[in-house]
Amino acid sequence: MKMVMLVYNEALDNEAMDILESCALKNYTKVIGVFGCGTSSGTHLGTDIWPGRNNILYVACEEAAGKKIILLVKQLRKSLGAEGMKAFLMPVEDLT
């Protein structure tokens, strides 16, 4: 099993959900309105000075589905540039 963590600009919520649908994944955890700073995406603190917020999706899935998500995010990033969405694939130690 793998855990995919998608961190993305809140404006890309539909695109993130489309990726899950493309992989036939229905189970996820979404964290809305998170703040942070990235080297390529800049600072997002939801303020006038640092506008914007991010969302995070966590998806526990089989390795093949996780790799497909990564591939779809890479394809999307080609059209978005630096700002937008990042995906992380991590091992799941225990699933209860």
Backbone bond lengths (Angstrom), bond angles and torsions (degrees), N, CA, C in turn:
res aa  C-N    CA-C-N  psi(-1)  N-CA   C-N-CA  omega(-1)  CA-C   N-CA-C  phi
1 M - - - 1.463 - - 1.523 109.22 -
2 K 1.332 114.51 152.22 1.461 122.33 178.03 1.517 109.01 -130.69
3 M 1.334 114.67 158.99 1.459 121.44 171.68 1.513 106.60 -117.99
4 V 1.319 115.79 123.72 1.453 121.28 174.26 1.521 107.28 -101.47
5 M 1.321 115.44 131.52 1.460 120.96 174.37 1.525 106.95 -116.65
6 L 1.324 115.97 116.09 1.460 122.01 174.77 1.515 108.01 -101.21
7 V 1.314 116.31 125.26 1.462 122.05 174.43 1.518 105.64 -115.68
8 Y 1.336 116.31 124.33 1.462 118.11 -172.43 1.528 111.70 -151.04
9 N 1.331 114.50 155.03 1.458 121.50 175.26 1.521 108.23 -59.74
10 E 1.334 116.24 136.05 1.462 120.26 -176.37 1.527 113.02 -57.21
11 A 1.323 117.10 -23.81 1.468 120.51 178.75 1.528 111.98 -69.07
12 L 1.332 116.85 -14.82 1.466 121.39 -178.07 1.529 112.84 -102.10
13 D 1.320 116.96 22.95 1.462 119.84 -177.44 1.527 111.96 -60.67
14 N 1.329 117.56 -41.79 1.470 119.88 179.31 1.518 111.07 -62.41
15 E 1.340 117.07 -41.19 1.463 120.68 179.63 1.531 111.05 -64.02
16 A 1.327 116.82 -40.50 1.468 120.58 178.63 1.523 110.45 -63.74
17 M 1.315 117.02 -44.16 1.462 120.11 -179.81 1.532 110.92 -68.07
18 D 1.335 117.63 -33.67 1.469 120.99 176.29 1.528 111.09 -63.26
19 I 1.333 116.62 -37.34 1.463 120.38 177.95 1.524 110.08 -61.60
20 L 1.336 116.57 -45.30 1.475 119.11 178.54 1.522 110.95 -62.11
21 E 1.324 115.96 -42.04 1.463 119.77 179.48 1.525 111.28 -63.22
22 S 1.338 116.59 -38.92 1.471 120.96 178.32 1.517 112.04 -62.04
23 C 1.325 115.98 -27.03 1.474 121.50 179.91 1.522 111.70 -96.22
24 A 1.332 117.61 6.11 1.469 123.70 -179.01 1.529 111.82 57.74
25 L 1.350 115.38 36.56 1.463 120.70 178.06 1.522 109.20 -103.56
26 K 1.322 116.22 127.45 1.467 120.84 -177.50 1.514 112.86 -114.22
27 N 1.325 117.72 -14.17 1.460 121.33 -176.64 1.523 109.74 -103.95
28 Y 1.307 115.96 127.23 1.461 121.24 -178.88 1.517 109.39 -161.05
29 T 1.313 115.26 166.58 1.461 122.23 170.62 1.519 106.74 -122.90
30 K 1.338 116.64 128.89 1.461 121.34 -178.93 1.524 109.54 -115.33
31 V 1.318 115.66 130.93 1.460 122.78 174.27 1.526 106.05 -111.17
32 I 1.311 116.22 120.02 1.467 121.70 -173.43 1.529 110.85 -102.94
33 G 1.327 115.02 140.32 1.460 121.22 171.53 1.514 114.59 74.10
34 V 1.334 117.61 46.81 1.456 120.02 179.14 1.528 110.34 -94.49
35 F 1.301 115.72 156.76 1.456 122.09 -177.95 1.516 109.70 -113.04
36 G 1.336 115.82 156.89 1.449 118.73 177.29 1.511 112.14 176.19
37 C 1.318 114.43 -178.83 1.453 121.97 -179.13 1.522 107.98 -139.12
38 G 1.325 116.62 129.22 1.455 121.67 178.52 1.514 110.84 -126.48
39 T 1.311 116.09 152.36 1.456 120.95 -178.70 1.522 111.83 -58.92
40 S 1.331 116.95 -44.73 1.463 119.61 -177.26 1.519 113.80 -93.00
41 S 1.329 117.52 -26.13 1.471 119.43 -174.84 1.518 113.65 -98.48
42 G 1.312 117.74 -11.34 1.460 120.22 179.13 1.520 112.54 83.12
43 T 1.318 114.87 -166.91 1.458 122.60 -176.12 1.525 110.58 -97.12
44 H 1.316 116.30 133.97 1.465 123.25 176.64 1.523 107.61 -129.71
45 L 1.339 115.34 105.35 1.465 119.91 -179.41 1.533 112.64 -122.43
46 G 1.333 117.12 5.71 1.458 120.27 177.86 1.511 113.97 68.64
47 T 1.344 117.34 24.54 1.468 121.55 -179.66 1.526 109.61 -115.76
48 D 1.339 116.05 172.54 1.464 120.01 176.83 1.524 111.41 -63.32
49 I 1.307 116.74 -35.75 1.465 120.80 -178.69 1.525 110.63 -78.24
50 W 1.329 117.59 -43.15 1.463 123.26 179.55 1.532 108.76 -120.68
51 P 1.363 117.00 75.76 1.469 119.44 -175.35 1.532 112.87 -70.88
52 G 1.298 113.36 165.91 1.453 120.65 175.74 1.508 113.19 94.72
53 R 1.306 114.31 153.50 1.463 122.41 175.87 1.518 107.49 -138.88
54 N 1.306 115.45 165.64 1.456 122.04 177.34 1.515 110.19 -118.79
55 N 1.302 115.40 164.80 1.458 123.21 169.78 1.519 107.43 -121.34
56 I 1.310 116.46 158.23 1.454 121.60 175.61 1.523 108.56 -128.75
57 L 1.325 115.64 134.27 1.461 121.85 173.01 1.514 108.14 -115.32
58 Y 1.322 116.36 130.96 1.458 122.50 172.82 1.519 107.38 -110.71
59 V 1.337 115.90 130.00 1.458 120.78 -179.20 1.519 109.16 -134.48
60 A 1.316 117.18 117.53 1.468 121.90 172.53 1.521 106.76 -89.00
61 C 1.347 116.20 127.09 1.459 119.64 -174.84 1.527 110.49 -156.62
62 E 1.314 115.22 173.58 1.456 120.97 173.99 1.529 108.98 -69.75
63 E 1.308 116.77 156.81 1.462 121.51 -175.76 1.529 112.42 -57.70
64 A 1.323 117.83 -40.88 1.467 121.08 -179.07 1.528 111.39 -60.92
65 A 1.328 116.91 -42.42 1.468 120.64 178.20 1.528 110.65 -66.39
66 G 1.325 116.88 -39.29 1.459 120.66 177.72 1.512 111.98 -61.52
67 K 1.319 116.56 -42.18 1.469 120.57 178.55 1.524 111.46 -66.99
68 K 1.335 116.16 -34.63 1.466 119.38 177.44 1.533 110.34 -66.45
69 I 1.332 117.34 -40.57 1.462 120.52 176.84 1.524 109.73 -59.58
70 I 1.328 116.80 -46.45 1.462 120.92 179.81 1.525 110.29 -58.13
71 L 1.331 117.53 -45.02 1.458 121.86 179.24 1.524 111.43 -61.28
72 L 1.326 117.40 -44.84 1.470 120.84 -179.99 1.525 111.50 -65.42
73 V 1.319 117.72 -36.72 1.466 120.47 177.16 1.528 110.07 -66.72
74 K 1.318 117.56 -41.76 1.471 120.64 177.37 1.523 110.59 -59.42
75 Q 1.326 116.99 -42.37 1.465 120.85 178.32 1.525 111.09 -63.85
76 L 1.324 116.81 -42.58 1.464 120.74 179.37 1.521 110.96 -64.71
77 R 1.324 117.14 -41.02 1.468 121.33 -178.51 1.534 112.05 -61.81
78 K 1.327 118.00 -27.94 1.465 120.44 177.80 1.524 111.10 -60.54
79 S 1.322 116.17 -35.11 1.464 119.48 179.73 1.527 112.55 -88.89
80 L 1.337 117.38 -21.18 1.469 120.87 -177.75 1.521 113.61 -90.51
81 G 1.309 117.95 -28.06 1.460 121.09 -172.09 1.517 109.98 81.42
82 A 1.324 115.63 -156.24 1.471 121.21 -174.03 1.530 112.02 -66.56
83 E 1.308 117.18 -39.17 1.459 121.10 -178.20 1.513 109.82 -76.82
84 G 1.284 117.28 137.88 1.445 117.45 171.72 1.500 117.98 143.41
85 M 1.327 118.13 -83.91 1.455 120.25 -169.32 1.530 110.53 -147.34
86 K 1.323 114.88 140.28 1.461 121.53 173.87 1.520 108.08 -131.54
87 A 1.326 115.50 148.97 1.458 120.83 -180.00 1.521 109.71 -127.90
88 F 1.312 115.49 141.49 1.461 122.81 179.75 1.524 107.66 -128.01
89 L 1.324 116.65 134.38 1.459 122.20 -179.91 1.523 108.37 -114.29
90 M 1.339 116.22 120.84 1.463 121.42 -174.67 1.522 109.87 -128.58
91 P 1.326 116.94 151.10 1.465 119.39 175.70 1.525 110.61 -71.30
92 V 1.330 115.76 148.97 1.461 121.69 173.71 1.523 106.57 -106.43
93 E 1.311 116.25 118.65 1.456 121.88 -177.59 1.522 112.24 -76.92
94 D 1.329 116.56 -38.76 1.448 120.17 -174.41 1.513 109.16 -146.66
95 L 1.283 116.79 135.01 1.458 121.74 178.17 1.511 107.50 -130.03
96 T 1.350 116.42 106.15 1.454 120.43 -177.46 1.509 111.93 -119.81
